[in-house]
Amino acid sequence: MALVPGKRTVPARPRSSIANDFAAVENQLMTKVLLIEDDSETAEEITAELADRGFEVEWSANGIEGLDKARSSQPDAMIVDRLLPGMDGLTIIEALRKDQVRTPVLVLSALAAVDDRVRGLRMGGDDYLTKPFAIVELVARVEALLRRPAETRETTLRVGPLELDLIERTARRGDRVIDLLPREFRLLEYMMQRSDQLLTRAMLLEEVWNYKFVPATNLVDVHMGRLRHKVDGPDDAPMIHNVRGAGFILRAAS
Amino acid sequence: MRQPQFIRSNTFRWAFMVAGVLAIFVTVLFGFIYWNIDDYLTARSDRVITVELDGIAGLSPERRLEAIDERQRQDPRGVQLAAIFAADGHRMTGNIESLPPNLLIDAPAQGVDVVRTDRKGREHQNVRAIARRMRNGDVLVLGRDVDEAMEISHVVGEALLLGLLPAFLLCLLAGAWLSVRAQRRVEDVNQRVQRIIAGDLRERLPHRNVDEPFSRLAAIVNGMLDEMEAMIHALAGVGNDIAHDLRTPLTRARLALERGRTNAATLEQLQAVADKAIAGIDQSLTIITALLRLAEIENSRRSAGFGCVALHEMVQEVCDIYEPIAENKEIALNVQVTHQLTVRGDRDLLIEAVANLVDNAIKFTPEGGKVDIELLRGDSETIVRVTDTGCGIREQERDAVLRRFYRSDKIRNAPGVGLGLSLVAAIVKLHGFRLAISPGPGCRVEIICPDRVDGVKELARLAKGRPAS
């Protein structure tokens, strides 16, 4: 049967197990996330979702208290709203960065303009998410911040049977050589550096294609469909998974 | 006590100052003329009495007395003074009561106070006088009352009164009039502006067809008001469109939720309902995002952030991204680049514009069709052209497609929010480029980037510089 791009999904499983797909490692470590957000309903939803996925969440509703907590409790990652009572979100990040605190920060904002985004990232934010957002998008980005690929001198990436030679620009799965176009190579490289992580469409657009806008057509799905067609042969166990309504995961076939 | 408003106005103050300066200037001028004439008259009468004195001094003492008497007889105006004093100081003849104590003898003519005494009586006078001691010890004194100087000063004073004062008053009057007139017009404008603020968008400022600053200003403001009125009407239209386009998916979401709440029995059914609702909300959010983006681009003053954009690379990149999508639809997507061309602009925005055009072209081209992206060099302009073999855009719809939310009836059923081309148009406008839509095999959209003048100069400079180096 031919693969229809964008249609194949992870076999239906209860919701908690989807969460486990990309929160497995953190579950054991109890990663601490500090959330600074003044809207209590939004904060509640975020806290609940992150707690479901095994994070320990600390919540602060205003900027000054948030900055204190960021300094005292040393979280592993922070989610900071831009517009806060008491202190601007960016001011908090600036203050922390001045103290040489390198905790990764995801900036949340209702300001969607490109300039705001650029400013948010320049002030020391590591990622920027515009409200309103899908909760999976937020979780995926927090995960991505926590598991940023280490700077490595490895010239070969390996995930399960998949092997990518960054110098020769070749890819193979087991003994089978995969013939990739440059754009497909770039996409696979990005995914292999972040295996077992949920990568949302927006993340892929921003990072792989350097797109600053969301195109009308489902570009990512089409590209992913092609890549998957090449990576997962008809007889292979699938490695690229579509998480419905969220994005994609590359996982070693079990 | 309140000063009338026109006195406080700037126009009046200026008029007052100009009048004041004029008055000072005229007074100084008159003074200068007066002093010069006075000097001239004094010098002349000095010469006259000196010559007379020489004449009389040359006579014998007896003849001198006669000459003095003779001189007084021939002076009906009584301006001549003359006397001979003996060595002991008593007056031998003449109409000067006594030898003035501070009159220098044997000196040139000088101004001195004397007491004149004759048949008419006794009188203190300030005159020009000259005195000389004769060989026999007598002192001969001749004098002249320079009364013309007084008359001249009278004339000058009268001239000042008759000329300067009316001129000064006229200045003030003109200032007051101008000031009142300006104020009336300002008040008129103010009232009309108040009406505009109150919401009467058709109100305009008064202006006459004369080349006068105030009228020109009014004409300029009226032009601005015309533009704004058109914009506000357009905006109101857009507002309606937005409301409509947002309501549709929201209504769908609401219906799904409402029905799901009553009808869904299992978790799966509930999830399906939730998915439907989320899809509806997501579409509304997509519209809002697109609108905000449009507003951001339209209000952008970001030309400072422009850089050199290599269009040949950009076009290739867009093609690269859309190739698989075109392939899925069995559409042949081709790029034709004849030159390596660059323009000044924002790379991200230009990619967005071209990607939007290609996206549209693929969307509206039926399977088996063809989409071409071309990069051409026109007559001092660079052209990015996207041609498809789709249904095309009808002539009468060509302006409309650039409008927000416009969706041709032919494509009512295609997915999308109808903002793509507006976005392209906004980006193109921000760059100072042009968007041209013409019929190709299907539709042909061109982004025309005219060469910048200084860019051409730069090229010319480089070309000139080359042989030298």
Interface residues (C-beta under 8 A of the other chain):
Chain A: P5 A112 A113 V114 D115 T130 P132 R183 W209 Y211 K212 F213 V214 P215 A216 T217 L219 V222 H223 G225 R226 G245
Chain B: D275 I278 L285 T286 T289 L292 R293 E296 R302 D320 I321 Y322 P324 I325 N328 D348 I351 E352 A355 N356 D359 I362 K363 P415 G416 G420
